[in-house]
Structures are given as structure tokens and as C-alpha cells.
């Protein structure tokens, strides 16, 4: 749902064009313990316009009920049925591959155990149960002993599934190792690669579509290599927001599989119209801004809303590199013209 060479325009708000928004959580709706300022109102407004909203997260530690409770605590209205987790996608993936009531060794937390039980499976914590599968998901209490049990079971032939492959997860003050980093321990020890349920892989995306009944969903996320890639590989529309891990410079430099359909500062973009980006060879214009490519460097002129300038830069860069990443540093001077550094 993106050409890979330019951002799309929308004459009507996105909430009128797409029947469901599949919202990532970390970096989109909240960061650490705080709501993204625009998120509560944006979610309410989208629902009032008739858009279904699902919170689709690679986090497998919490149950949907606990996640919905946490969202409500920070001002974002949510019910358990609105939450779709990688634990649920992983549990469905396992249930489709092992006999009913099989023992499954959980290297993870409560959310993963609950999801497995929902699918008729029996969570265990030691390899002596001879589990049919090992499922690894993020837990703040993850122990070395539990990873040892998981490695023993995988080495003995158990199916190996990871809820997601995120290398990092955001904190209020930085980043921490994500589940993908932890899963590498068992993979490295056993020589067995896991099946991955979470974004950008198919199972979690399909779980979100199934749960919402969406026919024309739009994925809203802050990560190029999970949220946006999960959408582009399935020809689904996507909105990249800049409240999380992706910087403006990284958006401009995105390779084809990481290029979103739409771009906004934050999740309020689902309730907005998006101006057309007009492209010509080595040039793109959006709003009052025009971006040009000269001698391998992007230049920007004009005035107006800074997000339109960034949209012009992205589209100019992508159209010049339709099948390859944009070289590093191409946009540094132009970003400075917008008051954005390469590190912002």
C-alpha cells in the first residue's frame, strides 16, 4: 500500500479511509510509564469516527487484561479484547503445530502462560516434562535457569518459538535488551533458530486483522523494521510516527521494505488529511516545501509545517533510490534547514 518511492496523500482523514487502526504500543501510545501526549485524544477521536482500534504489541509479558488496565490508567480507553499481543499470536502458532494439551515450556511471563492455556496447552517450566515446544517471550524476571531449561528442551527436539525478535525495548531513559536478544541465547546454544510470531512476521499481523475483522486496516508504528515492514510485506497501509525509536534521518534513509505509506509526528495523524506529495525527477514538493537532490545531497526550500518538509525529503530521497537504501548523510543539511539534526 505504498509505492516505495513516495508518501501517499489522503484528501480525507485516514480514519475515514481505513476501517481499523492496528496501533503499536511502545513509542506510539506510551513511552515507559507515560502516555504519548497526543494518544488519548487521538484514540477517542478515531473511534468516534467509526474506526476500530486495536493495540497490537510485540510485548508478551502482560495479559491483554493487564495491558488494557495499564492503558486506562494513563488515559487511553481500552478493553482486554482491544489488545492483541505477540503471546497470543505465538500461542496460536504453537497450537497449530502440536497436539492439544501438550506441555509447552515457557521462557517468559504471565501473558504467555495465559495465552497458551487459552489454546488448550499446558505451560511448564522444566525440560523434564519433555515439552512439545519451547516459547520464549520477554519477562523482566527472566532467569538464567529458565533459559537453561529452554535450551535443554530445544536441543532435545522441541519446537522453538519466539514471541518477537526485537533486539531492544524502550525505557523512559533509554533502551533495554529486547526478547530478540534473549532468544539469541537459546538459538546460539542449540544451533536452532526460532519461529517468530511477532512483527514483522505474519502471525501477529494476521491475529490483529482476525480480531478486528478489518478489511482495510492501517498499521501505525514507530519502528521501521517491525511495524512498517510488517505492513509493506503484506501490502497493507502504514503510518510511521516519530514519537518512538525512529528519527527523521532514519525515515529519510529507509530502505524500500521500511518505507511507510504516511508520515506524521504522532498518532494524531490517523485523524488528519495528508497532503499530496508531488514528485518530478530529483524533486518532490509537499505543502509549502520543495526538496531537490543535487550532487547526491538533498536540499530543501520553502516554508510551512515542518512535517510537510520532511514528507518532501522522504519522497525525494526514495524516488531517487527506488530499490536501495538512501546513502547515509544524504539529508543532513536539509534536516538542519528544518531545525532537525541527524540524531533527532
RATASUL-V694697 format. One record per run of one state. SS is the DSSP state (H for helix, E for strand, C for the rest). FROM is the first residue (numbers start at 1). LEN is the number of residues. If there is no record, write none. Layout:
SS,FROM,LEN ; SS,FROM,LEN
//
This chain:
C,1,9 ; E,10,1 ; C,11,3 ; H,14,4 ; C,18,2 ; E,20,4 ; C,24,2 ; E,26,1 ; C,27,3 ; E,30,2 ; C,32,2 ; E,34,2 ; C,36,3 ; H,39,10 ; C,49,3 ; E,52,6 ; C,58,6 ; H,64,10 ; C,74,6 ; H,80,3 ; E,83,3 ; H,86,10 ; C,96,7 ; E,103,5 ; C,108,2 ; H,110,9 ; C,119,3 ; E,122,3 ; C,125,2 ; H,127,3 ; C,130,3 ; E,133,4 ; C,137,7 ; H,144,12 ; C,156,3 ; E,159,4 ; C,163,5 ; E,168,4 ; C,172,2 ; E,174,4 ; C,178,1 ; H,179,12 ; C,191,4 ; E,195,2 ; C,197,5 ; H,202,11 ; C,213,4 ; E,217,5 ; C,222,2 ; H,224,9 ; C,233,4 ; E,237,5 ; C,242,6 ; H,248,5 ; C,253,3 ; H,256,3 ; C,259,3 ; E,262,3 ; C,265,2 ; H,267,5 ; C,272,2 ; E,274,1 ; C,275,3 ; E,278,3 ; C,281,2 ; E,283,4 ; C,287,2 ; E,289,6 ; C,295,2 ; E,297,6 ; C,303,3 ; H,306,15 ; C,321,11 ; H,332,6 ; C,338,7
//
